[in-house]
């Protein structure tokens, strides 16, 4: 298995589908229906904020996204939102998504999602992607990595804990849980220095 930065243009649809499989339950009420969401996510993906795991034959196994002051893995701006959802649809969707946004913490490297292809799960892909994120963070001068995991995803949290992350806080969603389908997100941090 090899982890490399970026992805090729023909991989956009596959990455969007994997992203939607991983995060669609959380984002479905806002970005759905599925076909529109897939088009929007595919167009909004930024290869400059992606690390991709591939098998020996070059097949995509998983993706780790990160966020910087210059963007994130999915960086749909208002124009992309309007293109995908129309003026009114884009306005309320952008507003709802803004409620979930986390800041770019200049002291920590911010993970913007990790997802693994179903056929590659259980093969250490997630762990390799986390270690690649740690290398990327070190190369950018960070001593810590930060991510958020929703309470309804205990498998992901267990993986992060095995890879050295510790809980640093919990953010309840309150009434927004009706829109996003989860009750709270836990901020987790891993020292890499």
PEBEL-V110809 format. One record per helix or strand. SS is the DSSP state (hx for helix, st for strand). FROM is the first residue (numbers start at 0). LEN is the number of residues. If there is no record, write none. Layout:
# PEBEL-V110809
ss->SS from->FROM len->LEN
ss->SS from->FROM len->LEN
This chain:
# PEBEL-V110809
ss->st from->1 len->4
ss->hx from->8 len->23
ss->hx from->33 len->11
ss->st from->44 len->1
ss->hx from->46 len->3
ss->st from->49 len->5
ss->st from->59 len->9
ss->st from->70 len->1
ss->st from->73 len->1
ss->hx from->77 len->21
ss->st from->107 len->9
ss->hx from->117 len->3
ss->hx from->124 len->15
ss->st from->143 len->7
ss->hx from->153 len->9
ss->st from->165 len->7
ss->hx from->173 len->7
ss->st from->183 len->8
